[in-house]
């Protein structure tokens, strides 16, 4: 087997300096997490605009009957009041002499080191670090070290469990009990008013020197306070180890749960921060070996973006519990209320499918478990089959709010029509289900979950169709382009509906219980309207799109992602112009490339790209991938680079309320499905590499049909290692190869 180059060091995400304007951006990007728990990378000390956040996957609550369910911001365990002498420590006071804050993507550890001169005159070094353990997933470890550099000072530290946290003012939890146990441990128990969910937080704080210790429980805050002296040159360290455990709806609370949490914490805390860190690092390193993409690039930012992408894909995905899925902001913030969208099935699931397929299976079972609610929604809307909610949480009910923000031009609340007409989600779930079957060959899943999902999704589309002049059409829909609402025959929707019905027909056995469905499905497939290219190769996005006027979008494209066009036009006005929020027809090419020639795809790129603002974070990477696949290198790299910068770029507020989970995932999609040219259709794996000019090589692992592969691309050659003994069929630049153990091929330039 070929000897691989040594892995490159993992990238460190560094904050450029302390700045109030980007406090919340870096709090999101530097979230410590493990798929169960996410803790925003806030500073220990408080700042007015800083948003702290701790979230557990699946812990949703509705604050009032008229509200929608949201991911609860749990009580905080990261804040710490620091007072040196008579001065509360704050970077807004005194003089900041040096500052470095970084996030280590290898194990999800946030670290800070600074030297600060107090208004009272002394200089002090502060060092802090924090991580959430990969396993056990309830474990959080933090350390804070202070050193007096030139004069001694009195020191006060106060930390604990702060239940004054809210979701933008909405309080979800009742404080049931707070206790100090064995004069060492802090423990708080918090429940929802309905008593259906509970969180128990337990912390142990230990100081490296003698101190006067006191405790207080007041105003929803359980606090431990240390008073001591900082001698010159002698570090004083506070170590805080915490255990965060919850019960979700339907869970039975363990017997003696509170003492159990205390015992688990004591067991872990006895190891100390450094040993816990080493344990977690070893677990992360094992995961990285099956997940990391390495690029040989002239620009270090490229590797940083790929490492941040992979880390957050792990940190946002609740692989431990198939009742939960990935929110649009992961576990990094309160944006979109923590709801689950089509982002998960189309943008996030492929990464797990091709690296950790058991996680992809869990994400699909999240949908499967909610089939009854989806079938109920379909029936309420007059359809058969399953209509999944556009925004989902824990219960499977529709969580989309009926109205969005107020348009400051019209003064009216903007109605949100997604739940009423953006039904392509049903086909997206079916697409993801079929992709899982192709990549894994999981026969047990095919015979149970896949058949149920595909048949229910197909029944929905068949029942939703309208017969017009002998054809089945889909009316009053919203495609991926959310600036174009309530249209007929959106091309993306029609093709994906057709694909869903076709795949359901293939998946179901020819048994008596499916006879009626098979007849309906065959009729739908024979007569479903599929928009075709015109003489120039352009496919109409929907029946009315080509009749609408165009406007110059240059100034809106320059500030993509801000929805600046809504300051000049109402949503209704935008709906009547050729203006796209994001990839729509181009999204269709990304998912079903084999249906369209490269010439047709290029013609539509040329037509729709000038009409697309990219106000959705989902847009640029998809355009980049399609451009790359069709030989438009002039478009592919600039669009991909812009996609990488959606969260990681210079905008100080790019992700204040949480990272864009799908955009972060699309960094991986662009590298692997764009520049490595990976496609998987009908159970076949294919590669057609097209590396950008400044990439000398690309290395990445894959899992395909139960086999572990490692692929190394250079500009001249492709090398594939297969860990197992069974041959793997891979099509490279159009030629089929059966790889046993390893294969090296020259690449056409």
N, C-alpha and C positions, 0 to 999 in steps of 0.2 A: 504494500500500500504506500502511496506517495507520502513523503514527509511534508507536513504543512508548515508554513511559516509560523513563528510564534505569534500568539494573539497580541494585538496592539493594546496599550493601556486603555482602560475605560475613560471616556470623556468626563471632564468636570464642568458642570454648568456654573459659571461664575457671574455673580451680580456685579455690574460695572462700578458700583459705589452706592453708598447710602443715599436714597432719594425718596422723599415722600410720594412722589408721583408714580413710582413703580413698586411701592410696597406690596400691593395686592397682586400685581402680575407675578412677582417672584414668589409670593406666598402660594400661588397656584402651581407654578412650575416646580417649586421645591417641596411639593407635598410628599410626605413620607407615607407609604401605603403598601398593602399586600393583597388587595382584592377583597378582604373582609373589612379592613379599617383604613381610613385615609385621614391624615392630620395635616392641615395646611402649614406651610413653612413661614409662620408668623414669627416675629421677634419675641423674645421672652418679655421684654418691657412693652408697655402699652403705648400706642399712638392712636390719635382720634380716628383717623381714616382706615386704620388697619382692621381687617376682618379676620378674626380667628375662625377656625372651623374644624370640627371632628365629626366624621360621618361613618356609619356602619352600613354596609350593603343591605338593602331590604328594609331598613328602619324608616318607614314612611308613616306620616300621620297627617290627618286633616284637622286643622286648628279650629274650624267652625263648619257647620253644615254647608254654608255657601262657598267655602274655600275648596281648593283642590288639594289632594295629598301631595306632600313634599318630603324630601329627604331631610330628616331632622338633624339640626346642628346640636350635637350633644354637649354636655358640660365640658368645659375646657380644663385640660391638665398641663398645658404648656406655659401659661403665663407665670411670671415671677416678678414681684416688686423687688428692686435692688436699690438700696439706699447706702451711699458711701459718705460717711460723715453726716452732715445735715442735708445733703443734696440727693434727691431722687435721681437715679441714673436715667438719662435720656440723651439720645444723640441730637436732640434739639437744644440742649444746654451744654455748656462747657465747650471744649475744642476736640474735634475728632482728628487725631494725629496719624492714624493708619487704620485701614479697614479692609477686610477680606471676608466675603461670605460665598460659600460654594456648596454645590450639591453633587455628591458622589453617586453617579448612576449605577455603579456596580452593586451597591447594597442599599441605595435609597437613604443615605445619611446626609443630613444638612449640618454644615459646620460654619462657625463664625469665629474670627479672631480680630480684635481691634485694640488700639491703644487710645485711651480717652483721658483728657485733662479736665479735672473737675473745676468748676468755678471757684472752689476753695483752694485750688493751686496744685494738688497732687496729681501724678500721672498713674494710671491703672491699666493693666491688661485684662481683657475679658476674653475667654475662650468658651465656646459652647458647642454641643453636638447633640443630635437627636436622631433616632431611627425607630421604625416600626418593624418588629421581627418578621421574617418570612414565615417562620413557625417557632413557637405557637403563635397563631395570628392575633391573639388578644394582648400580646406583650408589647409595651412601649418603653424605651429606655432613653434617658436624657442626662446630660451632665453639663455643669456650669462651673467654670473655674475663674477666680478673680485673684490678681496679684498686684500688690502695691509696689510700684517701681521706685519711688523716691521718698515717700513719707508714709508712716502708718496712718490708719484710719479706722474708725468704728464702722462696722458692717451690719446691715440689716437685710435679711432675705425673707420674703414671704411668698409662699406658693401653696397650692393645694388643689381643690376641685371647685371650679367656678360654674355654678348653674344659672348665672344670669345671662348666659348665651341664648340668643334667639335666632330665628330665621327672619331677618329684616323686620324685627319687632314682634313676630308671632312666637309666642311661648307654647311649646308642645308638651312639656313634661311637668309633672307634679313631683315635688321633693318629698319622698316618702320617709326617708331616714338618712341622717348623717351621723357618723360615729368616729371616734378615735379609739383604736383597739391596741391593747398592750403598750400604750403610751408611745406608739411608733407608727402605726398604720392609720391611714385615712380611708374611709369608705363611705360612699354615697349611693343610695338606691333611689332610682327615679322611674316613675311610671307615667304612661299616658292616662288621661282622665278616664278612658274606657277600660283601663286595667288590662289591655290586651297585649301590651308591649312593656318591657322592663329593661333598664340598663343599670348595671352595677359597675361602678368605677372604684378601684382600690389602688392606693399609691403608698409607696414607702420612700421617704426623703431622708437621706443620711449626709451629714456634713463631716468633712475630713478633720475637723478640729473641735475642741470644746466650745460649747455655745450655750446661751440661755435660750431654752425652747419653750414656746407657749402655743396654745391652740385657741381657735375661735370658730364659732359657727353662727353666722349672721347674714341676713339678706341673701340667702341661697348661696352662700360662699362658705366652704369649709377650708380653713387656712391654718397652716403651720408656719410659725415665725421663728427665725434664728437670729440671735444677737451675739456678735463676736467681734474680734479685732483682726484687722488685716495688718500683719507685720510686714516690713519691707522685704521683698524678695522671697517670701514664703507663700506658695499658692494655697488657696483655700477652695476646696471643691465641694459642690453640692451635687449629689447623685440622686436622681429620682427615677424609680422604676414603677411602672403602672400596669394594671391589668384591666382591660375593658371587655366586659362580657354582656351579652344581650339575649333576650328571648323575643323572637318575632311572633306574629300571630300564628296560633296553632301549636307553638312549642309548649311543652310541659316544663315548668320550672323545675330544675333539679332539686332533689332533697338537700337541705342544708346548703343552699346555693351560696349564700354570703360567706359562711365559713370556708366553703370550697374555693371561692375566689381568693380569699385571704391566704389559704394554704398554697395555691398555685403561685401567687405572687411571691410569697416567702421563699418558695423553692427556687424561683428564677432569680430573685433579688440577691440571694446568697452567692450567686456566681459573680456579680459585679458587672459594671458596664462593659469593660474590655472583653471579658469572656463571652458575654451575651452577643456582643458585636461580632466576635470571631465565629460563633455558632451560626449567626444569621448570614454572615459573609459566605461561609462554606455552602450553605443552602442556595444562596443566590448564584454562586459560581457554578454549581451543578446545573442550575436552570439556564444560565447564560450559554453554556456549552451547546444547548439544543435550541437556542433562540437568537443568538447575536449575529447581526450583519456587520461585516467589516469592509471598509472601502479604502482603497489606496488612492488618495486624492491629494491634489495640490492645496486644497482648502480644508483646514481642520474643522471648520463648521459642519462639513458634510457628515463626518463621523459623530460629532456631537449630536446632530439632529437625529441620526439613526439610533444612537444610544438612548437619547431621551425618549424617542418613540417606543423602543422596546421596553424600557423600564416602565413607562406609564401604561403600556398595554398589559403588563403583568400587574401593576399596582391598581388598575381600575377594574379588573375582571374578577368577579366572585366565583372562581372555579371551585370553591368549597361547597357551594349551595346552589343547586339547580333551580331553586325557587326565586333566585335573584338574577339580574342581568346587568349590563353595563349602561350607566346613565350617559347622557350627552356630554356631561362635564366630568365623567368618571366619579371619583370620590374626592375631587379637588375644590369643589365650590357649590354654591346654591343655584347656579344658572340653570334655567329650564326646570327648576324645582326638583332636580335629580331624576327626571323622567327618562324613560327608555324610548328611543325612536328607531327608525329604519337604519340609522347609522350603525347600530350593532350588527345587524344581519348582513349588511352589504360592505361596510368599511372595516369593521373590527373583527368579525368572525373569520375572514380568510387567513389572517395572521395566525390565529390559534389553530385553525384547521390544518395548516401546513407546518406547524411546529409542535403543537400540543393538541392533537385531535380530540382527546377526551374532554378538553375544555370547550371546544366547538360543540361537541355533543351535549354538554351541559347547557350551553346557551340556547341550543335548539329545543331542549327539553323544557326550558323556561317558557317557550312559546307553546309547546305541546301541553303543558300543565294548564294553560289558559285557554285551551280550545273551548271548554264549555261557555266561558264568558264571551268569547269571540262569536260563537254560534248564537248566543243570546242577543248580542248586538246586531248581528246580521238579521235575525228574525224581527227585531224591533224596527229595523229599517226596511223591512219588506223583502229581504233576500233569503236565500238558502245558504248553506255552508257556513263559513267562518269569516267574519269581518273583524280583524284585530284592531285594537285601539291605536290611533295615531300616536298618542302619548300614553305610556304604560308605567305602572309602578309595581306594587306588590300583589294587588288583588286581581289584576287582569281587566278591571273596568276602564272605561275611557276617562282619561285625566286631562284632555285638552281643554284649556279655558275657552269660553265662548267669545271673549273679547281680549284684545291685546293692549298695546300702548295707545295713548291718546295722540292723534295726529295734531301737531302744534299748528299746522296750517289751517285745518278744518275745525279743530276743537272737538272732534268726535273720536270716540273709542273705535279702534279698527276691529271689525269682526274677524275672528279666526275661523276660516272655513275648512281647515285641514281635516278635522274629524268627520266632516260632512261629505268630503269629496276626494281627499288625498288617499285614495284607496290602493294605490300601487304598493303600499306596504304589504298587502296580502300576497302579491306576486313576489315581492322581495324575500319574504319568508320562505316561499316555495323554492325560489332560486337558491337560497342558502341551504335548504334541505337537500336539494339535488346535488349541489356542490359537495356537501358532506358525503353523500353516497359515492360519488365519483372518486373522491380522494381517499376514502377509507375502505370501501367495499363492506361496510358494516351490515351484514345480512340481518342480524337481529333487529337493528334499528329500522331497516327497510321494511320488515314485515310488521312492525308495530307502529312506532311513532311516525315514520315517513309516510306510510300509506294513509294513516289518519290525517296527517297535516295536508298532504297533497290533495287527497280527495275533497277535504273540506274547503281548501282554497280554490280548487277547480270548480266546485259546486257554486261558490260565491260568484265567480266570473260568469259562469253560464247563466245564472239567475239574474245577473246585473245587466246583461246585454239587451239591447233594443234592436228589433228587426226592422230594417229599412231597405226597401227595394231588394229583398232577398238576401241581404247580408246582415250579419250580426255586428252592431256598432256599440261602442261604449261612450255614453253621453254624460255630461255634467261631471267631469273629473278634473283633478289637479294633478299634473305630472310632477316630476322633481322640481321643475321651475315654478317656484311659488309666487312669482310675479304674474303668472298667467293662470287665472282661476276660471272654473266652471266652463270648460270647453268640451267639445266633442272630439273623440278619436285622437287623443294624445298618443303620438306614435310609441313612446316609451311604454305607456300603459297597455296599449293594444298588443304590442309584441310580447310583453312579459306575461300578459294574461293568456295569450296563445301558448306560450312556452309552459306555463303552469298546467294548463289543461292537457297538453301533449305529454308532459312528464308524469302527470297523474295516471293517464291512460297506460303508460308504459310500466308504471310501478305496481298497478293493481293486478291481481291474478284474474284470469278469465273464469270466474266462479259465478254462480247464480245471483248472489246478492249485489253484484256490480253490473248486471246486464243493462238495467235502465240507465245507469250513469254512463256506461260505455256508449250507448246509442246517442245520448245527449252530447257527450264529449266529441264524438266523431262528427256530429252535425256542426257543433261550434267550430271545430278546427277547419272544416271544409268551407265555412261561410264567414269566418271572422275577418273583418276588414283590417288589412295590414297596409298602411300607407307606403306607396312606392316612390322611388326617385323620379324627378321630372327630367326633362331633356338635358339639364345641366348637372344631374346627379344629386340634386338637393331634395330632401324629404321634408315635407311640411310638418312642423311640430304638432299641429292639430288642424282641424278643418278651417279655422278662421284666421290663423296666424299670418298667412301670407297677404291677407287683405288689409292688414293694419299698417299704419304709417310708421316710419322710422325716425329717430332723432339721433343727434350726435351725443354719444355716451362718454366721450373722452374724459371729461372732468369728473364723472362719477366713477369711471374705471380707475382713475388716479387715486381715489380714496376708497377702493374696494373694501367691502366688509362693514362699512359705516351706514349703509342704507341712506346715503345722502340724497338720493333721488326723491325720497319721501318728504324732504323739506321743500321741494319744488312742485311735486305732483301728489295727488291723492292716490291711494291704492287703486281706486276705480279707473283713474286716468292712466296709470301705468299698465293696467290690464288691457287697455285698448291700444297699446303700442307694441312694436316689436322690441321688447325689452325682456331679457332673461336675467333672473337672479343667479342662476347656476346652470351647470351642465344638465341638459335634458335629453335631447336626441344623442348627444355625445356620450351620455351615461349609458344609453342603450348600446352603443358601439363598444363601450368598455365591458359590459356584461355578456353580450352575444356577438363577439367580433366575427365569427365565422359566417354570419348571415349576410354580411355586407362586404363588398370589395374594398380594397384600399382606396381606389379611385373615388368611390362614393363617400367613404369616410373623410377623405381629404376635402372633397367638395363641400361637405357639410361643416367641417372645421372652418373652412374659409368663409362660409356664409354666417354661421352662428357665433363665432368667436367675437366679431366686432359688435354683435348685438347682446353680448353677455357682460354684465357688470362684475360678476364674481362677488356679490354681496353675501353669499354663503361660503363658509369655510370648506365646504365639500367640493368646490368647483374646480379650482386650479389644478389640483393633482390629477383629477380625472382627465381634463383636457391634455395635461402633459403626457399621461400614459397613452392616450389615443394618438397624440401627435408622434410619440416615440414609435409606436407600433407601425405607423403608416409612413415612416421615413421623413417626418417633418422635424428634424433635429433643431431647426431654427426656432421652433416654438417650444419643443419639449423641455430643454434645460431652463430657459427663463421662467416658464410657468412652474416647473418643479421647484426651482429655487424660491420663487415667491410663495409657493405652498409651504415650504419648510419654515418660512419666516412668519407664518400666520400667528403663531404663539411666540416663537423664538426671535422674531425680528425686533427692530428698534422701538416700535410703538410701546410707550410706557403703560398703556392700559389694554394691551392686546387680549388679556385673559384674566381680568380682575375677578370675575365671578366663576372662574374655573377654566381649565384648559379646554380646547375644542377637541374632544376625544376622537372624533372621526378624522379631523385634520392631522392630528398626531399619528393616527393609524395610517393615514394616506402617505406619510413619509416612507413607511415600509412598503406600501403598495407601489409607490412610484419607483422605488429602487428595484423591487423584485419583479413586478408585473410590467413595469415600463422598461427600465434599462437592462435588466436581465432577460426580459421578454418572456416571462413565464405565463403560460395559459394552461388551464385544465378544463377540458370539455369532453363529455362522453367517456369519462374514465381514462383519458389519455393525458399524460404530462408532456408539455412542450416547452422548449426554450429557443428563443431567437434573440441573442444578446445584441445590444446597441449601446455600448457604454458612451457616456459623454466624453468629450476630448480630454478633460483634465482628470478623468478617472483612469488609473493604470490597472486597477483590478478590483474585483468584488468577490467576497467569500460569504457564503451563508449556508445554514443547515436547512433541511426540509424533512418532513415525514410524509411518505407517500405509500399508501396501501400497506401500512404497518412496517415499512422499511425506513431506516434512518439513512439519509443521504447528506453528503457534504459537497457543495459545489464551489469551485474556484474558477472564476473568469479572469482572464487577462485580455489584452487587446488582440493577442495572437491565438490564444487557445482556450479551450474549456476542459476542465478536469472534474470528473465526478467520482466520488467514493461512495460505495454502498456498504453499510455495516453488516447486512444479513447475507445469506447465501442465495436466496431466490433472485432470479434476474428481474430487473426493473425496465419496463419499456418506456423510453424517452425519445421524443422526436426533437431533434436539434436542427435548426434552420431547415425544417421541412423533411429531414431524413430520419427514419425510424431506426433506433438502436436498442438492443437488448443488453443491458449493462449487468454484468456479474462482477461484483467486487469493485472494479474501477474501469474508467474509460477516459482517454485523453484524445481530444479532437482539435485539429486546426480550425480556426474560425475564418469565414470569408469576411473581408474588409469592405 
